[in-house]
Amino acid sequence: MTITDEWVADALEAIQLPRRLRLRLTRNGLTVVPVTQAHLTTQRRIANQIEARMPGWMPIGEFKILPAREGYKPEPDVSVLPEDQWDSGSSEFDEGLLPFVVEVVSPESKNRDYSTKPEHYAMRGIPAYLIVDVLSASWQLLTQPENGTYQCTQSGPFGKDIQIPVADQTLVLDSSQFMRV
């Protein structure tokens, strides 16, 4: 990590924002992101489905992925960990522990969620990346990362089940539960 990366990381932790806003470090600099109720509700409903449908696994959110790469620690909206790997006192988890990540699209994040983050997550070897677009009421599941690119893409409208491979099982999410802006 360079001196600049350390300074940015320190600044991100020191800046206090209202709970309805998030500060994100992107390739274009620091961005203030408003969080909509559709985003929050969808994020919560995904976590609730994970908890109900995957015994032995714990849904996680509001965390950073380690290690930092290019000074960047992605902060997906939802993921899951085996219960024995979950640490209630941690807000950072190693990329090798995550079988998938979910990003819920906001107006501000749409371009990054579709064009920048797939590269970041595939480069980290995260097996599946789910984009839940509350703006268009659709989803896209990217799987099989290879050389920084996901090789397989599935998509559908809200209302269609999403099947995410997780270890030796399949998580089925009911996308009819997701909210639209």
NORSULBEL-V704672 format. One record per residue. N is the residue number from 1. SS is DSSP state (H for helix, E for strand, C for the rest). PHI is phi as a letter, one per 40 degrees, with the letter a starting at -180 (NA if undefined). OMEGA is omega in radians with two decimals (none if undefined). Layout:
n = {N & N}
ss = {SS & SS}
phi = {PHI & PHI}
omega = {OMEGA & OMEGA}
This chain:
n = {1 & 2 & 3 & 4 & 5 & 6 & 7 & 8 & 9 & 10 & 11 & 12 & 13 & 14 & 15 & 16 & 17 & 18 & 19 & 20 & 21 & 22 & 23 & 24 & 25 & 26 & 27 & 28 & 29 & 30 & 31 & 32 & 33 & 34 & 35 & 36 & 37 & 38 & 39 & 40 & 41 & 42 & 43 & 44 & 45 & 46 & 47 & 48 & 49 & 50 & 51 & 52 & 53 & 54 & 55 & 56 & 57 & 58 & 59 & 60 & 61 & 62 & 63 & 64 & 65 & 66 & 67 & 68 & 69 & 70 & 71 & 72 & 73 & 74 & 75 & 76 & 77 & 78 & 79 & 80 & 81 & 82 & 83 & 84 & 85 & 86 & 87 & 88 & 89 & 90 & 91 & 92 & 93 & 94 & 95 & 96 & 97 & 98 & 99 & 100 & 101 & 102 & 103 & 104 & 105 & 106 & 107 & 108 & 109 & 110 & 111 & 112 & 113 & 114 & 115 & 116 & 117 & 118 & 119 & 120 & 121 & 122 & 123 & 124 & 125 & 126 & 127 & 128 & 129 & 130 & 131 & 132 & 133 & 134 & 135 & 136 & 137 & 138 & 139 & 140 & 141 & 142 & 143 & 144 & 145 & 146 & 147 & 148 & 149 & 150 & 151 & 152 & 153 & 154 & 155 & 156 & 157 & 158 & 159 & 160 & 161 & 162 & 163 & 164 & 165 & 166 & 167 & 168 & 169 & 170 & 171 & 172 & 173 & 174 & 175 & 176 & 177 & 178 & 179 & 180 & 181}
ss = {C & C & H & H & H & H & H & H & H & H & H & H & H & H & C & C & C & C & C & C & E & E & E & E & E & E & C & C & E & E & E & E & E & E & C & C & H & H & H & H & H & H & H & H & H & H & H & H & H & H & H & H & H & C & C & C & E & E & E & E & C & C & C & E & E & E & C & C & E & C & C & E & C & C & C & C & C & E & E & E & E & E & H & H & H & C & C & C & C & C & C & E & E & E & H & H & H & C & C & E & E & E & E & E & E & C & C & C & C & H & H & H & H & H & H & H & H & H & H & H & H & H & H & C & C & C & C & E & E & E & E & E & E & C & C & C & C & E & E & E & E & E & E & E & E & E & C & C & E & E & E & E & E & E & E & E & E & C & C & C & E & E & E & E & E & E & C & C & E & E & E & E & E & E & H & H & H & C & C & C & C}
phi = {NA & c & d & c & d & c & c & c & c & c & c & c & c & c & c & b & b & d & c & c & b & b & b & b & c & b & c & c & h & c & b & c & b & c & b & c & c & c & c & c & c & c & d & c & c & c & c & c & c & d & c & c & b & b & d & g & b & b & c & b & a & f & b & b & c & b & c & c & b & f & g & b & b & d & b & c & c & a & a & a & b & d & d & c & b & c & b & c & c & b & b & b & b & c & d & c & c & c & c & a & b & b & b & c & c & b & d & c & c & d & c & c & c & c & b & c & c & d & c & c & c & c & c & c & g & c & d & a & b & b & b & b & c & c & c & b & f & a & b & a & b & b & b & f & c & a & f & g & b & c & c & b & b & b & a & a & c & d & h & c & c & b & b & b & c & b & f & c & b & b & c & b & c & c & c & c & c & c & c & b & c}
omega = {3.14 & 3.10 & 3.13 & 3.12 & 3.14 & 3.14 & -3.13 & 3.13 & 3.11 & -3.14 & 3.13 & -3.13 & -3.05 & -3.08 & 3.13 & 3.11 & 3.02 & -3.08 & -3.11 & -3.14 & 3.04 & 3.08 & -3.11 & 3.00 & 3.11 & 3.09 & -3.13 & 3.14 & 3.14 & -3.10 & 3.04 & -3.04 & 3.02 & 3.14 & -3.11 & 3.07 & 3.08 & 3.12 & -3.10 & -3.13 & 3.13 & 3.10 & -3.14 & -3.12 & 3.05 & 3.12 & 3.12 & 3.12 & 3.09 & -3.11 & -3.10 & -2.98 & -3.10 & 3.10 & -3.14 & 3.12 & -3.10 & 3.05 & 3.10 & 3.09 & 3.14 & -3.13 & 3.09 & 3.11 & 3.09 & -0.09 & 3.02 & 3.05 & -3.06 & 3.14 & -3.01 & 3.01 & -3.14 & 3.12 & 3.14 & -3.11 & -3.10 & 2.93 & -3.09 & 3.07 & 2.95 & -3.08 & -3.12 & 3.08 & -3.09 & 3.11 & -3.06 & -3.13 & -3.07 & 3.02 & 3.10 & -3.13 & -3.12 & -3.13 & -3.11 & 3.14 & -2.96 & 3.11 & 3.06 & 3.01 & 3.12 & 2.97 & 3.04 & -3.02 & 2.99 & 3.12 & -3.11 & -3.01 & -2.99 & -3.11 & -3.14 & -3.10 & -3.11 & -3.01 & -3.08 & -3.04 & 3.09 & 3.11 & -3.14 & -3.09 & 3.10 & 3.11 & 3.14 & 3.11 & 3.11 & -2.97 & -3.12 & 3.11 & 3.14 & 3.06 & 3.12 & -3.03 & -3.13 & 3.11 & -3.11 & -3.12 & 3.13 & 3.12 & 3.09 & 3.13 & 3.11 & -3.12 & 3.10 & 3.11 & 3.11 & 3.12 & 3.08 & 3.13 & 3.03 & -3.04 & -3.05 & 3.13 & 3.00 & 3.12 & 3.12 & 3.09 & 2.98 & -3.09 & 3.13 & 3.11 & 3.09 & -3.14 & -3.11 & 3.09 & 3.13 & -3.12 & -3.08 & 3.14 & 3.11 & 3.03 & 3.08 & 3.09 & 3.09 & -3.07 & 3.05 & 3.11 & -3.09 & -3.13 & 3.05 & 3.12 & none}
